[in-house]
Amino acid sequence: MRYLVASVLFIVVLVNAQMFPNAGVGPGIPSGPGPGTAMGPSGQASAGAPAGAGGAGAGGMGAGGSFGPSGSGMIPPNPYFDQAATALPAAPTMDPSTENCILQFCGYGCTSPTYAAVCNSSATNVEVKKFFLKLQLFQGTLPLVLMLEGKRDFPMDLFMSVKDNLVSLIIGKYDQFNTAALKKLNLPTLLSLQFMECKNVTVGPTDFVAFSRLRQLSFIKSPIFSLAKKALQPLTALQLLALDGKYEPPFSPLEIKHLEEFHCDCKYAWLRDYIRKNPLLIQPKKEGDLFKVGMLHSEATERSDIFYPVNCTVGITDEPLDFEDETATPVNVPYSCDDIC
């Protein structure tokens, strides 16, 4: 479970004791900036990291370069966050957390006035919606990172109270999840969608049509049962595609099946071709490369967070493959070697 704990820690940090008396603050953990802090130098929220000259900007794109399936450069600003704001809304006077949904004061390392929430597997949709309704703060401009665990329906009104602030959604511990459940959701500010510890995820050809602004799509320890050929076409702003993040030996039978199919099976040759044409999708990212919303920055990702390289001649073994002799940097580690398709 260490990978799950590590993944959640970047989102879930301890709550400021004075603001949220029901949650303790560990020693040595700083609290985030207090309410009323300005949202950046210009008082505006930024929807993307600026591209540096000759270096990596949003999603690691160099100056003058192009990126992604659309061949376009920087993504258009997000109108929901690009609004003038001289100060952040006042913080809630009471802890809105419920029995199974916890609001944390900070997101991504407690470095900015952002918020992260976790609803565990015991939280019913009734409790989740009640929790969201109590978050009156999110009617302002603070970005939200949300982890939602367990099997549940995704009705259209589930995220109604936070739809204009939800930047990152993590769906966890939901086996046989079908992304068709997300098709009717209206999440205009969503930039990151992750699946964590979900087994046998099914992705249909039109399931992501409503998420054209998505910059990160990650499957962390989440074997995919089926990925439709046209599923990724609507994601014209995508900058990170993590298909087998945090995979490490020894592999479960489902993980072996996933690795064999996605890296070597000819039925997914189209996917490997897509990755070869868009190599930045599987390159490591620095903090803030994927997005900057106000002071909320995307976390840094290493190669192990994105994919596990496979040599199709050798097959799946419990011995990690060593690509040091073939590449100078982790950036150049190939998704698949000896692909016969």
PyMOL commands that set and color helices and strands:
alter all, ss='L'
color gray80, all
select helices_A, chain A and resi 2-9+58-60+125-134+136-139+179-182+209-211+253-264+266-277+279-282+303-305+330-332
alter helices_A, ss='H'
color red, helices_A
select strands_A, chain A and resi 101-104+115-119+144-149+166-172+192-196+201-203+216-220+224-227+240-245+292-293+296-297+310-311+336-337
alter strands_A, ss='S'
color yellow, strands_A
deselect
rebuild
show_as cartoon
